[in-house]
Amino acid sequence: MPAKKSLSKPFVMLVLLLFASNFVSSEPSDSKDREFEYLLNSNLDSARTYIEKSKDNSSISNPELIRHEFDLLNAEGRLEEAQDQIVALKTMLSNGDYTDQNCILYMESVLLLKKFRIQEALENHSKMELSDVNIEDKINIYLQRSFLLMMSHSYDSANYYISQSDSILTETQLEHLKGDLLYLKGVMCYDHSDFECVLEQTLLAQKVFEKLSYKAKIARCLDLIGSALYNKQDYDQAIKNFIESGNLQRQLGDSTKVTRADVQLAACYTAIGKLDTAIAIYKKFVKRNKKIGAFAKEMQNYINLGTVYQKKNDYIQAIYYFKEALFIAEKNNITRGLVQAKLLLGQSYIMTNSYKDAVLELEQSFEAATQIRDLTVISMASGSLAEAYDKLSRFDKAFYYLNLHKTLNDSMIQLRNDENLLRIETQLKLNEAKEEKLIAENNFNKEQLKSSRYRNSLLVTGVIALIILLLGVILINRLRNAKLKIQYEKEALSSQVGSFKKTMVQKISMINSLKEKMENERVAPEITQDLLTLITEDKDWLGFMGEYERINPRFFNDLRKNAPDLTQNELRISTLMKLNLSTKEIASILNIETESARKAKQRLKKKLKVPEEVKIDSFIGNLGLS
């Protein structure tokens, strides 16, 4: 049986990025104008006509018209003009004519995502104020945030926002967002290489969008299903899906998304050996993207071209196209594109026996990948550097990078397994909580039915008795509903804390094991520290801290009353102490020495003005109890 093929890393990033580019519109949930949303997902020419008519008769407000224009320009791939709409809203905001700062941050994140600037988009999300946001807007923000966290490999936090959206949507009739959530679950499964799960979730999403006649989102579902089939080596069915998606996109009048479908077809043709056909498609869209100024897509198509030429063993042409991609990445400050291009360029130099050139490109790829915390590229670059240095008879360097490559591979396999287990465990607990809630509601409905029958039997006692009885039952019903809701939320939120604590304990074991292994294999201390920092980075705290504050708000209120100026690191240490973790465990989670953790606790004790005779652990443990 042939070895399983998977999409190349450049192609995977292109597919996922395009999937999310038009994931949800910037339309606010309080807008009564659902007609434009439908047109945006069914026919872009009609959406353009709608906007022009609205300009003529001023049937909608100016900010809403600007948002409409942004969504259409974004769907058409006209990003510079879409940016102009954001500038217009910012001007209105500064003049006091517009107040929705969240919407502007969200729109900026959409464009940053298309430009591969994931961290900047996440920074925008950290500035959003969600306390007074309505349900639909909150879910839109959660969906985009979870995708951004996926792109930055923070799967625990991404899972948190997916679970939150899932819980909220069970109580609503927002079908289009239920479809978006199912689709996003499919993308998560894709990123974890669980292609059966991709098919299951995305087919459900497709059915939702078919009921709504949202052609654009049906097409995206077909693309994701096609990509899963590609990875299952079912190329014939994958090609059928991509062709169907392309036909739908042509009906939309969306030339940008025709590019997406055809690029995916090119990947299929590459897999089945029709390399010249794939090259012809990629070259066609290099010209188109250059013409419309879509430099990120132009760069990606150059990378795809170079990859196909590698398969043809034409490394001279491959090097040419990787250099073209590198030029665009450097010119437009696309760090991830630079990392990919230099990695592939270095690997091609190895195949042409240009080992010194290979080392130069691979070292730079390694350094840039470390800066953006891409463990996969760090591992790949390490393996290639080991090969290049071996050919140059630099056996010390070769041994160093080979050890690093092996260690990273082992740690990534363990991390991926832990992430998959946590994802499955979280979903299982969520399903169990839903089932328990349904059983409780069913039992409650039976009790309510019995009460209703009893009330009917008392009608003969007179109008006054009936009114008194009804008032009593209504009060009881409200109390029971409130009790059920509080109990369910408490169990679900406590489960989240338990899962997080379990994950932390697993990380302690994994980090200590990895650290010991790297020391035994003589990996340089500074590299060891950098890699451990990547694994223990604080992105996962984004979801957990917000969740824990919901469970125990008094704890954080008491903390801030004692010391309003606590730093994020001090809040983190306080939370870990509240979870009854030892100083040694806290040190392992934060990737610091035990003594450093002990000193940090002492500084915290001083800042909180804890009496000398009182232990800081006891003091923290008692916060939030009164």
PENORSUL-V349895 format. One record per pair of residues at least 24 apart in sequence whose ideal C-beta (glycine too) atoms are under 7 Angstrom apart, sorted by sequence separation. I is the first residue (numbers start at 1). J is the second residue. D is the distance in Angstrom with one decimal. If there is no record, write none. Layout:
[[I | J | D] [I | J | D]]
This chain:
[[48 | 72 | 6.3] [511 | 535 | 6.5] [47 | 72 | 5.4] [511 | 536 | 6.5] [63 | 89 | 6.5] [102 | 128 | 5.0] [122 | 148 | 5.3] [139 | 165 | 5.1] [162 | 188 | 6.8] [179 | 205 | 4.9] [182 | 208 | 6.6] [198 | 224 | 6.5] [199 | 225 | 6.2] [219 | 245 | 4.5] [239 | 265 | 6.4] [242 | 268 | 6.7] [259 | 285 | 5.1] [279 | 305 | 6.5] [282 | 308 | 6.9] [299 | 325 | 4.8] [319 | 345 | 6.4] [322 | 348 | 6.4] [339 | 365 | 5.5] [359 | 385 | 6.7] [362 | 388 | 6.5] [379 | 405 | 5.8] [382 | 408 | 6.4] [33 | 60 | 6.1] [102 | 129 | 6.7] [121 | 148 | 5.3] [548 | 575 | 6.2] [573 | 600 | 5.7] [44 | 72 | 6.7] [83 | 111 | 6.2] [573 | 601 | 6.7] [63 | 92 | 6.4] [82 | 111 | 6.3] [139 | 168 | 6.0] [179 | 208 | 3.4] [199 | 228 | 5.4] [219 | 248 | 4.3] [239 | 268 | 5.1] [259 | 288 | 6.7] [279 | 308 | 5.5] [299 | 328 | 4.1] [319 | 348 | 4.9] [339 | 368 | 4.8] [359 | 388 | 5.0] [379 | 408 | 4.1] [448 | 477 | 6.7] [507 | 536 | 7.0] [118 | 148 | 5.9] [122 | 152 | 6.6] [139 | 169 | 6.7] [158 | 188 | 6.7] [178 | 208 | 6.0] [179 | 209 | 5.1] [198 | 228 | 3.9] [218 | 248 | 6.1] [219 | 249 | 5.2] [238 | 268 | 5.4] [278 | 308 | 5.3] [298 | 328 | 6.1] [299 | 329 | 5.7] [318 | 348 | 4.8] [338 | 368 | 5.9] [339 | 369 | 5.0] [358 | 388 | 4.5] [359 | 389 | 6.8] [378 | 408 | 6.3] [379 | 409 | 5.7] [545 | 575 | 6.9] [574 | 604 | 6.7] [40 | 71 | 5.8] [44 | 75 | 6.1] [102 | 133 | 6.6] [541 | 572 | 6.4] [573 | 604 | 6.2] [36 | 68 | 5.5] [40 | 72 | 6.6] [44 | 76 | 6.5] [79 | 111 | 5.8] [31 | 64 | 6.3] [118 | 151 | 4.8] [119 | 152 | 6.9] [135 | 168 | 6.1] [175 | 208 | 5.9] [195 | 228 | 4.3] [215 | 248 | 5.1] [235 | 268 | 5.3] [275 | 308 | 5.5] [295 | 328 | 5.4] [315 | 348 | 4.9] [335 | 368 | 6.2] [339 | 372 | 6.8] [355 | 388 | 4.8] [375 | 408 | 6.3] [379 | 412 | 6.5] [118 | 152 | 5.3] [190 | 224 | 6.6] [343 | 377 | 5.9] [350 | 384 | 6.4] [570 | 604 | 5.5] [40 | 75 | 6.3] [63 | 98 | 5.2] [79 | 114 | 6.2] [106 | 141 | 6.4] [109 | 144 | 6.2] [113 | 148 | 6.9] [299 | 334 | 6.4] [339 | 374 | 6.4] [74 | 110 | 6.1] [176 | 212 | 6.0] [195 | 231 | 5.2] [215 | 251 | 6.2] [216 | 252 | 5.9] [235 | 271 | 5.8] [275 | 311 | 6.1] [315 | 351 | 4.8] [336 | 372 | 6.6] [355 | 391 | 4.7] [444 | 480 | 6.1] [70 | 107 | 5.8] [135 | 172 | 6.4] [143 | 180 | 5.7] [147 | 184 | 6.4] [150 | 187 | 6.9] [175 | 212 | 6.5] [183 | 220 | 6.9] [187 | 224 | 6.7] [190 | 227 | 6.6] [195 | 232 | 5.4] [215 | 252 | 5.7] [223 | 260 | 6.7] [227 | 264 | 6.8] [230 | 267 | 6.7] [235 | 272 | 5.3] [275 | 312 | 5.5] [295 | 332 | 5.3] [303 | 340 | 5.9] [307 | 344 | 6.9] [315 | 352 | 5.0] [335 | 372 | 5.6] [343 | 380 | 6.1] [347 | 384 | 5.4] [350 | 387 | 6.0] [355 | 392 | 5.1] [375 | 412 | 5.7] [106 | 144 | 6.8] [136 | 174 | 6.1] [139 | 177 | 5.2] [143 | 181 | 6.6] [146 | 184 | 6.3] [150 | 188 | 6.2] [179 | 217 | 6.5] [183 | 221 | 6.3] [186 | 224 | 5.4] [190 | 228 | 6.5] [219 | 257 | 6.5] [223 | 261 | 6.8] [226 | 264 | 6.2] [230 | 268 | 6.1] [270 | 308 | 5.5] [296 | 334 | 6.3] [299 | 337 | 5.0] [303 | 341 | 6.3] [306 | 344 | 6.0] [310 | 348 | 6.4] [339 | 377 | 5.4] [343 | 381 | 5.6] [346 | 384 | 5.9] [350 | 388 | 5.6] [27 | 67 | 6.2] [147 | 187 | 6.9] [444 | 484 | 6.7] [577 | 617 | 5.8] [26 | 67 | 4.9] [136 | 177 | 6.8] [143 | 184 | 5.8] [150 | 191 | 5.7] [223 | 264 | 6.2] [230 | 271 | 6.8] [270 | 311 | 6.6] [303 | 344 | 6.7] [578 | 620 | 5.7] [577 | 620 | 4.4] [578 | 621 | 6.7] [26 | 70 | 5.9] [27 | 71 | 6.9] [440 | 484 | 5.4] [500 | 544 | 4.9] [563 | 607 | 4.9] [26 | 71 | 5.8] [563 | 608 | 5.3] [25 | 71 | 4.6] [562 | 608 | 4.7] [574 | 620 | 5.7] [562 | 609 | 6.5] [437 | 488 | 5.0] [496 | 547 | 5.1] [497 | 548 | 6.0] [22 | 74 | 6.2] [22 | 75 | 5.3] [536 | 589 | 6.6] [493 | 547 | 6.3] [497 | 551 | 6.2] [536 | 590 | 6.7] [433 | 488 | 6.6] [536 | 591 | 4.4] [493 | 550 | 6.1] [494 | 551 | 6.6] [433 | 491 | 6.1] [493 | 551 | 4.7] [533 | 591 | 5.9] [433 | 492 | 5.0] [532 | 591 | 4.9] [559 | 623 | 6.2] [558 | 623 | 4.2] [429 | 495 | 5.0] [558 | 624 | 5.6] [555 | 623 | 5.2] [555 | 624 | 3.2] [554 | 624 | 3.9] [552 | 624 | 5.0] [426 | 499 | 6.1] [425 | 499 | 6.5] [28 | 103 | 6.7] [512 | 588 | 6.1] [26 | 103 | 6.0] [422 | 499 | 6.6] [508 | 585 | 5.7] [511 | 588 | 5.6] [501 | 579 | 5.5] [26 | 106 | 6.1] [508 | 588 | 4.2] [511 | 591 | 6.8] [26 | 107 | 5.0] [422 | 503 | 6.0] [508 | 589 | 6.2] [507 | 589 | 6.3] [504 | 589 | 5.4] [418 | 506 | 5.8] [21 | 113 | 6.7] [20 | 113 | 6.1] [21 | 114 | 5.3] [17 | 113 | 6.8] [414 | 510 | 5.9] [17 | 114 | 6.9] [17 | 116 | 7.0] [411 | 514 | 5.2] [30 | 134 | 6.8] [29 | 134 | 5.4] [29 | 136 | 3.1] [29 | 137 | 5.1] [28 | 137 | 6.3] [407 | 517 | 6.1] [407 | 518 | 5.6] [407 | 521 | 6.3] [24 | 140 | 4.9] [407 | 523 | 6.5] [403 | 521 | 4.5] [24 | 143 | 6.1] [403 | 522 | 7.0] [404 | 523 | 5.7] [23 | 143 | 6.5] [24 | 144 | 6.8] [403 | 523 | 6.0] [23 | 144 | 6.4] [404 | 527 | 6.8] [23 | 147 | 6.6] [20 | 147 | 4.8] [24 | 180 | 5.9] [23 | 180 | 6.6] [375 | 534 | 6.1] [370 | 530 | 5.9] [373 | 534 | 4.9] [373 | 537 | 6.5] [19 | 187 | 6.0] [16 | 187 | 6.5] [42 | 213 | 6.2] [42 | 214 | 6.9] [41 | 214 | 3.9] [42 | 215 | 5.1] [41 | 215 | 6.2] [41 | 216 | 4.3] [41 | 217 | 5.9] [76 | 254 | 6.9] [75 | 254 | 6.4] [77 | 256 | 3.6] [76 | 256 | 6.1] [116 | 296 | 6.2] [115 | 296 | 5.7] [114 | 296 | 6.6] [22 | 216 | 6.9] [19 | 220 | 5.9] [19 | 223 | 7.0] [19 | 224 | 6.4] [44 | 252 | 5.5] [45 | 253 | 4.6] [43 | 252 | 6.0] [44 | 253 | 4.6] [43 | 253 | 6.2] [44 | 254 | 5.3] [15 | 227 | 5.7] [80 | 293 | 6.8] [77 | 292 | 6.6] [77 | 294 | 5.9] [116 | 334 | 5.3] [7 | 227 | 6.7] [116 | 336 | 4.8] [116 | 337 | 6.5] [7 | 230 | 6.5] [7 | 231 | 6.5] [6 | 231 | 5.4] [5 | 233 | 6.3] [192 | 420 | 5.8] [4 | 233 | 6.9] [18 | 260 | 5.0] [14 | 263 | 6.9] [15 | 264 | 6.8] [11 | 267 | 5.4] [7 | 267 | 6.4] [163 | 426 | 6.1] [155 | 419 | 4.7] [159 | 423 | 5.6] [166 | 430 | 6.5] [170 | 434 | 6.8] [5 | 271 | 6.0] [156 | 422 | 6.4] [159 | 426 | 5.5] [163 | 430 | 5.7] [155 | 423 | 6.8] [14 | 300 | 4.8] [10 | 300 | 6.3] [10 | 303 | 4.4] [11 | 304 | 6.4] [10 | 304 | 6.3] [10 | 307 | 6.6] [8 | 307 | 5.5] [13 | 336 | 7.0] [167 | 492 | 6.8] [10 | 340 | 5.4] [9 | 340 | 6.8] [156 | 503 | 6.6] [157 | 539 | 5.7] [161 | 543 | 6.4] [157 | 540 | 5.1] [160 | 543 | 3.1] [156 | 540 | 4.3] [154 | 539 | 3.7] [157 | 542 | 5.0] [154 | 540 | 5.9] [157 | 543 | 4.1] [152 | 539 | 6.3] [156 | 543 | 6.8] [160 | 547 | 6.6] [149 | 539 | 6.7]]
